[in-house]
Amino acid sequence: MSVPAHRTLVLGGARSGKSAHAEGLLPPDGAATYAATARRDPDDPEWNRRIAEHVARRPDDWRTVETPEPGSLVELLDNALGTDPPVLVDDLATWLTGALDDAGAWEGADSALGTVARQRGELVRACGSCRARLVLVSAEVGLGVVPDNRAARLFRDELGTLNASLAEVCDEVLLLVAGLPLRLR
């Protein structure tokens, strides 16, 4: 009989320390798979510097898999085995941004939002059934005022829905505030 994989969701605001904390949840001396969801943009040097900072702090024995397309992350999680190294996904807000971009959902077409909802459901299913140790990182953007524009409200609402759905399938949920982890579950 196999032991179910342990799933942790690490939430936090911008620069809260969520990524570094999530990385610290994995064994310091061992292999891991780092699923990077960010899309590189050759015209955005600041964004590329942020990506480089994340890459530089990863241990040498961690394997990075770029998963910017929604289906590529689902496929990675579906194929992970219980004997595989832990998987760290960083971060689901950038994954969602890509899903919204690809579907053309920013304009609010029902068919586009339906596509995003299906992709979100597939991701939650894949996380819930992932057989490897799994650590998920996601932004918490729902603690502030209601945004004054449609795109920001859409993103906030969609990410809140994704985070709540992921929390349901995770064994442990943490919230990072000012670099301090708060255990929610």
N, C-alpha and C positions, 0 to 999 in steps of 0.2 A: 504494500500500500504506500503510495507516495504522499508526502506532506505537501499541502497546498503552498504555493508561493506567497510570500509576504509582499503586500503592496502599500506604499506610502505616498501620500499626496502632500507636497510642500507648497503652501501658498504664501504670498507676500506681495507687498507693494514694490514700487521701483526702488532699487538700491537698498532693499531690506536685508540682503544677505541670503536670500532663499536659494540661489544656485550653489553658493559655497557651502551652505548648510547641507543641502541635498547631497553634494559630492562627499561630504564628511560622513554621511550615513553608510557609505560603502566601505568595505575593508581597505585600509590604506596601502596594503601590499598585496595586490591581486588584480586579476584581469576584470574588466568591466566593459560593457558596450555603452557608449555615449551616443544617444540618438539626438542629433542636432537638428532642430526644426527651422532655424533661421534661413532665410533666402539671402544669398549674397547679392550685393548691388555694387557693381564696379564704379558707379557714380556717387557713392556715399562713403567717403573715407572714414568718417566718424563711426558709422555702423560697422565697417570692416575692422576698425581698431577694437571695437567692443567684442567682436567675434574672436579676434586674435588674442585678447586678454583671457577669454574663456578657454581657448585652446592651450595657451601657455601654462595654465595652472593644472591641467590634467596630467595624471601620472603617465609615464611612457608606456606602461603595459595596458592602457585603456585603448580600445578600438573606437574610432569615431565613425559613425554612419550618418551621412547627411540625409535627412528625411523631410525635405521641405514640401513635398506633395502629400496631401492628406492620405492617399492610399499607401504610400511607401512606409509610413509609420505603422499603419494597421498591419501591413504585411510583415514587418519586422517583429512586431509583438506576437502575431499569430504563429510565427515560425520559431519563436524562442522556446527552448526546452528547459525542463527543470534542472538539467545538468549544466546548462550554459551559465556563463558569468552573469552577474546582475546587469540589469538594463536601467540606465538613467535617461529620462526624456526631459530635455530642456530646450524650449519651454512651450507650454501649450497655448499661451497667448499668441506666440508667433505662428504656431501651427494653425490656429483659428483664423488669424489674419490671412494666411495663404488660402485657406478654404473659402473665406469670404471673397477674396480677390478672384480666385479661379471660377467661382460660381457667378460672379457679377452681382453679388448680393447687396452691395452698397446702395444700389438704387431701390432696393426693397421689393423686387419682383417675387411673387409668391413661389414661383418655380425655383428661383435661386435659393430662397430661404429653405425650401423643401430639400434641395440638394445638400445644403449645409446641415440640416437636421439629420438627414440620413448618414452623412459622413460622421457627424458627432456620435450618433448611435453606434456606428461601426467601431469607432475609436473606444467608446466606453465598453462595448462588448469585448474588444480585443484586450483591453486593460484588465477587465474582470476575469478573463480566461487565460491570461499570460501565465505560463508555467515557470518562468524565471523570476527571481527577486526583481521587483520593479519599484523604481523611485520616479515619481512624476513631479515636475516643477510647473507651477502656473501662477500667473499674476492675480492678485486680488484687487479689482478695480471698483467694487460696488460699495465702498465705504464713504464715498464723497457725495457731493451734490449731484443732482440729475444734470447730465451734460446739456448744453444749449443747442446741440445740433444732432441731426438724425443719425449720422454715421457713428458718432461717439456713443449715442444711446444704444444703437444696434450692437456695437461691439461690447459694451458693458453688459447688456442683457444676454447676449449669446455666450459670453465668457462666464457669466454667473450661472447660466444653465449648465454649461459644460462642467464647471467646477463642482456644482451640486451633484450632478450625475456621477462624476468620478469619485466624489466622497462616498457615495453609496457603495461602490465596489472596492474601496480601499480599506485595509485593516487599520491604518493609522493615518491621521490627518493632522498636520502641523501648520501653524500660522506664524510667520516671521514678522516681528514688529521691531524696528530699530535694531536689527541684528539678533534679537532674542526670540527663541522658539517657544511658542505656546502650544501645548498639546490640546487639540480639540477632540480627538479620539485616539 
